[in-house]
Amino acid sequence: MSASTRAARVLLQALAALGVHDVVLSPGSRSAPLAYALAEAAAHREGGARSGAPGDDARAPGVPRLDLHVRVDERSAGFLALGLARGARLAGDPRPVAVVTTSGTAVANLHPAVLEAHHSGVPLLLLTADRPHELRGTGANQTTEQVGLLEPVRLTIDVPAPTGRPGEDRDLRHVAARAVAFATGARTGDPGPVHVNLAFRDPLVPDDEPWPEPSRDGLAEVLRRGAAVGGVASGAPHPTAALTAAPLTTAPDASLPGDLEPDGVPTVVVAGDEAGPLARRLAEANGWPLLAEPSSGARGGPNAVAAYRLLLADTELGGAVRRAVVLGRPTLSRPVQALLARPDVESLVVAPHGGDWPDASRNATQVLAEVPPGLLRGRLGEGAVTPSGRPWLEAWRTAGAAALGAVRAVGAEENPAPAATGEGLGGLSGLAVAAEVAASVGPDDVLVVGSSNPVRDLDLVAAWDEPPAVVANRGLAGIDGTVSTAGGVALALGRPVVALLGDLTFLHEVGGLLVGPLEREPDVRLVVANDDGGSIFATLEHGEPARAATFERVFGTPHDADLGALCAGYGVPHQRLTTLEELRSALAARVAGRSVVEVVVDRAGRRDLHAAVAAAVQEAVRGDARGPDGVRQARTQD
């Protein structure tokens, strides 16, 4: 057989042996050897791919078993792979997902997904086809310098065009083993994307030769923490992994003992993106308030404080914090970042993998690779009180409940009182939409949430006893690829997914709706809060009245797009809703296939709404501090 065909087949055999299950392919000619091999490796399905029903396995001997997903847009393909990998991690199997492209600009279109994977530690294998080395730098069509194009990645391997030389199969298996080890973080504990650039020479089409005999020659047995895992480690330790029993040294000449005595220091646990249930366990073990982002995996239980970011300015609560224990990557809230930057707050950061840790303010006091066991057994929060003498945790819980009620009440109003501008607020609010979506999902459900306002609205209104699995692309917090990410999560889990996103996020990747008739269709309901533009900027300094003359065109960016017409073009069912009753009815329906629920949301009054919410929360929290005789207790902020 041709050297290109054999190399593609050997590589796929090796990847399948190393635990890779899913491969996303975007069409192209230079990647044809991989495309033909993937077509043979994909399991046949009865009744068309959309049914998802497995059919007879008609593969020839030596052909590996892989699930193939084809997308015409490389950017969407990259984010579909990202979603597949995120879904696999949710299912407890942090295996890498491969994405295959042809050469040239196709490779560059992967970069947004690569950046997100790099910063969020998601294992991706980027298999990019390339011209052979003799054509590079000659002006050959569709040829550029692809090596280094996708940085930052965990590893880049430039594989020369195969020639059929002796030992070439073994070398390709070694490349696969090294790539999977770096992607999963088997040796480093730092999973992420890996770029394998594969040169191919003509002929690019296969002949009738059978597949080579599978072999493990060259598949190194990569060890992780002293244990071999299926030839190559299938995944790196995640922040939610079990803790070791030994206490850690946290300073050059000091260590935390195994058992700690209560110290009464007013402490909060900050759970950022993918902190995991360990953050909740830590807060509950010590009687500390839990300030958990929706995608933390910890947003539940008795210590989780709702609408916490609106309480951080309160001198009795946020102002009294003297220690913060940080898990995951907090990126969502300016008030949280301000808390972690305060010189009077001791910041203990738990960063269990990789060489980096979250500390945007450069104010971390200690950085640990794991939580010392003593912190999980102790009750350090006992004795902590607010400045007025109220029990620390009880004060946060009570204030959080009051704040949540205030946020929901104001957010549910369709026409709150006009603000100083004299302009009323018309239509639904993003807060009301987020509250309905949050109420519609339970602990067995999966919710994907887009960046910008939706995730921040959800952060204010969500209150779950036991949270759903919440996925968000918070590595770089971009609006890129959310539609495809949600589809990938649904395909990986084989379960329905609800996604909450804004209109610009939806439009930014509306091409993610394109799923061909030969492809397996994900079960995803996209709830799009459509306020006809970028209302998040209205809540920032750009939305101040003094800047109104330039705001609408360069920040608000109204688009007047017809979402229903776009959905019709892609063959996706669409509903356009204007009331909460309609939204509740739509959310109660079963999720089957792809659908879009567009909810019309007010944008003109977004800044006023935030001011009204802040005022209502302040009044609600003040009311909670009144004594039994109705007289308000003394508080510093008065």
N, C-alpha and C positions, 0 to 999 in steps of 0.2 A: 504494500500500500504506500501512498505518498507519505513523506516524512511529516507533513503538516497534519494530515488526518491521524496518523499514528500518535503524534504528540498530543493532540487534542483528546483522543480517547484515553491515553494513559493518564493524562492529568485529571480527567473526570473520574476515572477509576480510583485514583489516589484520593481525591477530595471526598468521594462517597465513603471510602474506607476510613477516612478521618472524621466522619460524623456530619458532613455537610448534607443537608436534605433539600434545600431550596436554592434554585438559581433563577435569577431574573435576566432576561435577554432582550436587548434592543437590536433590531435588524441592521445588517450591514454586510458588505462583501468580504472585507478583510478578516472578519471574525467568523466566516463561514465554516471553517473546520470545527469550531466549537459549536456552532448552531446545529450542524448536521448531527454531531455526536449527542447533543442535548436532546434533539428530537427523538433519537433512538432510546435515550435513557429515560425519557418521560413516560410514565405509566399510561397506557391507553385507558380511556374511560368510555363506558357505554352511554348512549343517548346524548353525546355531546359533552363538552367540558363543563357547561354551565350547570349540569345536573350534579356534578361532583361525585357521581357514583363510580366506584372503582370497577373496571372491567377486567377482561382477561389480560394477563401479562404476556404480551407477544414479543418480548425482547429476546434477542439472540443470546447465546452463551457469551459471558464476559461483559455484557452490557450492564452498567450499574443502575441502581434505582434512584432517580432524582425527580423532584417535583419542579416542573418548568413553568415559569410565568413570563409571558411575552408582552412587552409594552413598546410602543413606537417612539416614545419620547424618553431620552436618556435621563433627563432630570426627574421625571416621574418614576422611571425605573429605579433610580438610586434611592428615592424615598420609599418606594414599595419595599425594596430590600431592607431599608432601615426599619420599616414597620414590621416586616417578617421577623427580623432579629429581635426587636423589642417584644413582639408577641411570644417568641420562643423563650425569652428570658422570663416573661411573666409566667409561663408554663413550667418554669424550673429547669429549662434546658437551654443554657446560654450558648447555643451553637452559632457559628458564623453563617452568614448568608452571602452567596456570591452573586455578582452582577456582571454581565458580559456586554461589552460594547465594541464597535468597530473603531477605526482610528480617526484622528483629527478632532474636530469640534465635539464629536460625540463624547470623547473623554472629558473635555472641559465641563460638559453639562452635568457630570457627576459631582462636581466640586461642592455645591451647597450641601448635599447629603453627606459628603465626606467630612466637611467641617462640623456638621452636627454630630456625626458619629465620633469624631475625634474628641470633641469636648464633652460628650455624654458617655463615652466608653462603650460604644456599641460595636460588636465585631462584624466587620464587613470585609469581603474579599473582592477587590476590584480587578477583574480580569479584562484588560484592555488589549485589543489586537493592534498590531503595528506593522508598518512596512519593515522589511529586513534592513539591517544596518547599512548595506551598500547604497540604499536609496535615500537615507536620511541626509539632509543638507544638500540635496541635488535639485530641489524644486519639484520633486515628484508630487503628483496629485494627492491630496488628502494626507499629507505627511508633515508633521511638526515635531518638536521636541517634547515627547510625552513623558519622559523620565523626569520626575520632579514636579510635574504639572499638578499633581493632586496633593502636594504637601499642605498641611502636616498630616502624615500618616505614621503608623508604628514602624513600617518597613516598606521599602521599595525594592523590587527585584526586576531587573531587566533581563529577560530570557531571550537569547539569540534564536534566530530562525533555525528550526531543527534540520538536520541533514541526514539522519538515519545512522549516525556513527555509533560504534559500540559504546555501551554505558549510558546512552542518552535517556533511555527509559528510567534508569535508576536516578539520574540527575533530576529528572522532572518530578519523580516522587519525593525526592529530597526537598525540592522547591516547595511542593505542596505541604509537606510536613512543617517546614519552617514558616510558611505563610500562615497556616492554621494556628501554630503555636503562638506567633506574634499577635494574630487577630484575637485570640481568646485570652491573651495574657497569661498563658500557662507558666511561663518562666518569670514574668515581670509583675503579675497581678494587675496589669494595666491593659485591659482589652481595648480594641479600637480597630480602625480601618487599616488594611494592608493593600498595597498596589502591586500587582503582578502584571508587568507589561510583556506581552507575548508577540514576538515577531513571527510572521508566517510568510513563506514563499509559495508561489504557484507550483503545482495545482492546488486549489483551495477546495475542490469537490472530492468526495470520497469515491473509491472504486468498490468492487464487489468483495474485497478481501474481508475475512472475519475479524472480529475484535481480537486484540492480543489477550493472551492468558493473564488474568489478574495476578499481581505479585505484590509482596510487601518489601521487596528489595529496595532499600533507600528510604522507607518509612521509619524514621527515627522514633524511638520510644521516648517521648519527652516527659520528663518527670515534673510533677508539681508538688511541692512541699513533701518530698520524699515518697510520693505514691504515683505509680503509673496509672493512667486513666485511658484505657482503650487504645493503646498505641500512642495517641496524642491527646493531651488534655482536652476535654470537650468544653471546658469553660473555666474562667478565672473566678476566684472568690468574689462575691458580690457584697455590698454593704450590709445585706441582711444575713450574711453567713453566720454560722455558729461561732461563738467566741471561744478562744483558748482559755484554759484555766489559770495560767500564770499571770500575775500582775505585771504591768509594764513600768519601765523606767520612763518618767516623764520629764526629767530635768537631769543635768549632769551629775548631781550629787543627791538626788532625792527620788523616791518612788512612792506611788500611792499604795497603801497597805491593802490587804485583801478585804478587810472589814473597816468601815469608816463610821465615825460617830456623827450624829446630827450636828450641823454647824450653824443653822439658822440664817445662812446667807440667802437673801432674796434671789432666786435663780429661776431661769426659764430654759426650756429646751427648744431650740430652733431647728425645725425639721425642714430642710430644703428638698429639692427635687431628688427622688429616689433614695431618701434617707432610709426607708424601710421600716418595718414594725419594731425594729430595735429602738428607734427614737421614742415610740409610745411606751415600750417596756421600761425604758430608762426614766421617763417622766413619772410613770405610775409607781415605780419602785421607790422614788424619792419624794413624792408628793409635790412635784414641780408642775407649773403650767406648761402646756404643750402648744407651741406656736407652729402649726404644721401647714405647709403649702398643700394644695389639692393633690399634686402629683408626688407627694412625699412618700406615699404608702403608709402613712402614720396618722392620717386625718380621721381619728375615731377614738372612742373610749371616753371615760369620765374626765380626763385631764385636758382634752383638746378644747381650746378656747376659740369660739367663733369670732369672726370679725376682729381678730386680734390686732391687726395693723392700725385700726382706729383707736386702740386703747394705749398705744405706746407713747402718745403725747401726754397722757394723764399722769400727773406727778405721783399719785398714789400707786400707780401700777407700773407703767413703763419707766417713769422717772425714778422709781425705787429699785429697779433691777441693778444688781451688783455682780451677777455672774450669768453667762450664757453658755450653754453646751450646744455646739453646732454639729449636726449630722446632715449628710447630703449636701446639696449645693443650693443655697438660698439665692435666688435671683429675682424674685417677684416683686419685692416691696422696698421702696426707698426708706420708709420708717424702720424696717428691720435692719437695713444696712447702716442707718444712722445709729441704731442701738449698738450694733457690733463695733462701730467706730468710736464710741464714747470712751474716754480715758479712764472713767471710773467703773467700767464694766470689765471684769475678767472674762476673757473669751477662751473657751476650751474647745478646740476643733478636733473632731474624730474623722480621719480620712484613711479608710482601710486599704486603699489600693492606689497604685501609681506613685510617682514622685512629687506630685503637686498636691495642693490643698486649697480649699476656698478661704480666702482672707483678703477681700478687695480693699479693706481699710488698712491693711498691714498692721493689725492691732491684736493678732492672736497671742494669747499668753502661753498656751501649750498646744502642741499638735500631736495627737495620738493615732496609732495605727488601729487601735481597737478600744472599746470601753473597758476600763479596769473592772474586774469582777466585783470589787467592793462597791462600786457605784450601782451595780445591779442588785446587790443584796441590801444596801443600806437605805436609811430614811433621812437623807441629809436635809430634806426640806422641813422636817419637823422643827417647830419653833420660829420659823420665818413669819414675819408680820409686815403689814404695810405701815407707813409712817403714822397712821392714826390708830394702829394697834389691831387691825382686823387680820385674821388668819390669811396668810399669803395666797394659798391655792383657792380658798373659798372666795376671796375677793375677786380673783381673776375669773373664776367660774361664773359668779353672779353678774359681774360686769359684762362678760361675754354673752350671756343669755340676754341681758338687757340690750346690748348693742345689736345682736342678731335680730331681735324683735323690731328695733328701730329701723335697721337697714331694710328689712323685708317690708315694713309698713310704708316707708317712703318710696321704695322701689316699686311697690305694687300700685301706687297712685298713678292713674293715667294722666291727670292734669293737676299736679301740685301747684301751690300758690306761686304766682310769678315772682321772680327774684328782682334784684335792684334794676336790672336791665328793662324790666317791664314786659319781658317775653315769657309767656307760659310754656309749659312743657307738654307737647302733644304726643299721643301714641304710647306704646309700651316702652318700658325701660329695659336696658340690657340686664339690669339686676333682676327684674321680674322673670325674664327668659331664663337666666342662669338658675334662678331658684326653682323653676318648674322642671328644668332638666335634672337638677340635683335631686329633686324629690322623686323623679321617675326611675332612678337607678338604685340598686341595692348591692349588697356585698357579693352577689354572684354575677354582677354585670361588669361590663368594661366600658369606660368612658374615655374618649380621646378629646383633648381640649386644645384649641388653638391659642397662639400667643396673642398679644395685644389686650383688648378689653375682656374677651370672654374668660380667660383664666383668672383675671383680676376680679371680675364680677363673681365668678364661682368661689374665689377665695373669701369673699365677703359673706356669701349667703349659704354656703354648704355647711350642713351640720348632720353628720352621719354617726349613728352609734357604731356601726361597722361599715367602713367605706367600701365603695366599689374599687376595682382596679382602675386607676386613673393614669393615663399616659399623656405626656406632653413633651414636645421637642424643646427642652429648656437648655440644651447644651449651648446654643447661641441665641435661643429665644426668638428665632426668625419665624416669619409666616410662611416660609417656603415649604412646599411638599406635604401640607397637612392632609389633603385629600388622599394622596397615595399612602401616607403613613397609616392612616386609619384603615385603609383597605388591606395593607400588609398585616396589621395586627389581627384583623378579623380572619384572614386566610391562615395565619400561623396558629391561631387558637381554635379555628373551626367553630367560632361562636359569633353571635351577632354583636355589633359594636355600635354605640351611639357616639357621635362626634359633635361638639359644640364649637363653632367657629364664626368669625366675622365675615362680612361680605368681601373685604379686600383680601383676606386670607383665602376665601373660596375662589375669587376671581384670579388670584395670583397663580393658582394651580388648577383651574377648571379643567385643563387637559387630563387631570387625574381621573376624571369621570370616564375616560375612554378605555373600556375593557372590551376587547374584541369578542366575537361570538364563539371563538374556539377556546377562550380562556375561562378558567374557573372564576365565577363571580362572587365577590365578598358580600356578606350580609352587613351593610353599613347604612345607618340613617344619619345624614348630615343635617344638623340643625344650624341654619345660617341666620344669625342676627344681623339683618340688613338695615344699616342706618345710612346707606348711600355715602360712604366715605370713611375717613380716618378719625373717628371721634376720640380716640385715645389722646391725640395731641391737644384736644380741647381741655383736658384735665392737667396738662403740663403748662410750663411757662409760656409756650407758644400760643396757648388759648386765652391769654389775658386780653381784656377788652382793648387795651392800647395797641394791640397787634392785629386787630380785626381786619384792617385793610388788606393785609397780605395773607391772612390765615386760610381763607376758604380755598384759594387756588393752590397754594403750595403745601398745605398741611391737610386741610379738610378733604381735598381732591374728590369732589362728587363725580360720579360716573354714569348715573342714570341707566345702568345696564339692566337688561331684561333677563333675570335669572331663569325664569320659566322657559324662555325661548332657547337659552343655552342648554338647559337640561333636555328639552325636547330634541335638540340636535344630537345629543349623545344618547337618546333613548332612555333617559332616566326619569322616573316619575317625580313630579314636583307638586308641592302645595304652597300657596302663598296665604299666610295667616295674619290676622290683625288683632286678635283678642286672645286672652289667656285661656278662655274656655276652648277655643279652637286648638290651641297648642296642647292643652291637657289631653284632648281627644286624640290628637295625632301621636303624642308620646305613648299613649296607652295601647296603640296598635302594635301588632307583632312586627319585628324587624325581619324582612325577607328581601334579599337582593339589595340593590342600591336605590336609595331614594333621597330626595332633598326636601326638607321642610324649611321654607323661608319665612321668617318672622319679621314683620316690619317694625323697626325700632326707631325711636326719636333720637336725633343727633343734635339738633339745635340747642337743646337744653342740657347737654351732658355735663357741662361745667357747673351749672346751677344745681343739677341733681346731686353732684358730689358735695357741694356746699350744704345742701339741705340734709343729706345723709350725715355729714360730719356734725352738724348742729343737733340733729335728732339724737345721735349717739351720745354726744356730750350731755344733753339734757337727761337722757335715759340713765346714763351711768351716774350722774349727780344724784338722781332720784334714788338710786340703789344705796347711796351712802347715807340716806336719812335714817335717823334713829326710829324706834318704835313709837315715839310721841310725835313723829312727823317733822321734828326739827333736824335739819341737816347737820351731820357731824362736821367738826372743823377739818378743813382740808387745805393743804399747802397752796393749791392753785387758786384759792379764794383770796 
